[in-house]
Amino acid sequence: TAGITQAPTSQILAAGRSMTLRCTQDMRHNAMYWYRQDLGLGLRLIHYSNTAGTTGKGEVPDGYSVSRANTDDFPLTLASAVPSQTSVYFCASSDSTQGGNEQFFGPGTRLTVL
Amino acid sequence: GQNIDQPTEMTATEGAIVQINCTYQTSGFNGLFWYQQHAGEAPTFLSYNVLDGLEEKGRFSSFLSRSKGYSYLLLKELQMKDSASYLCAVTDSNYQLIWGAGTKLIIKP
């Protein structure tokens, strides 16, 4: 079982360009999440989806958009990248947002915006 | 505001015991998680506490006091592979996870 995969592994992007980070899970989890992780800061939630067809804004949603057309995929799009979006991006999934459902993380995408 | 506090870095000796503390102030509480994250890798689940008390899982134990807004992760019989960052995260009233910045644990032989 692959679990949760992300692509690309890393990317260097010119400021102003757009990019989509891909995330796919095969665990049939209802909930999916996008986080960014920066040195010295905790994981910060960008967007989330409680179930296919619904999305919500997290703590730092500006400059990012998501879609959840089906259960397995949860792409994150940067419409016009800026250097402050340089970060490591983690996608995660869980069976639900309730109770003690642990989140499973993908391997991450390291993005550098120049 | 919501806040999770953990020490930035700790050092311990192989074979010893270490306790990593976490204090939190959040809007509501629906459980506390501990995750382990090796450098350059994704976080992986270690433990979950929702009631007061100690949860033991092999060499790792996690304690929670809801009245004090406090948790700790206890690692026994430390091994070199335990060198990692340990992340404390609290589920708030909206069932969103609020994450601490993590504690980098360095194990010395």
Interface residues (C-beta under 8 A of the other chain):
Chain A: G40 L41 G42 L43 R44 L45 Y48 G58 F90 T97 Q98 G99 G100 E102 Q103 F104 F105 G106 P107 G108
Chain B: I4 N30 G31 F33 E41 A42 P43 T44 F45 Y48 V50 L87 A89 Y95 Q96 L97 I98 W99 G100 A101 G102
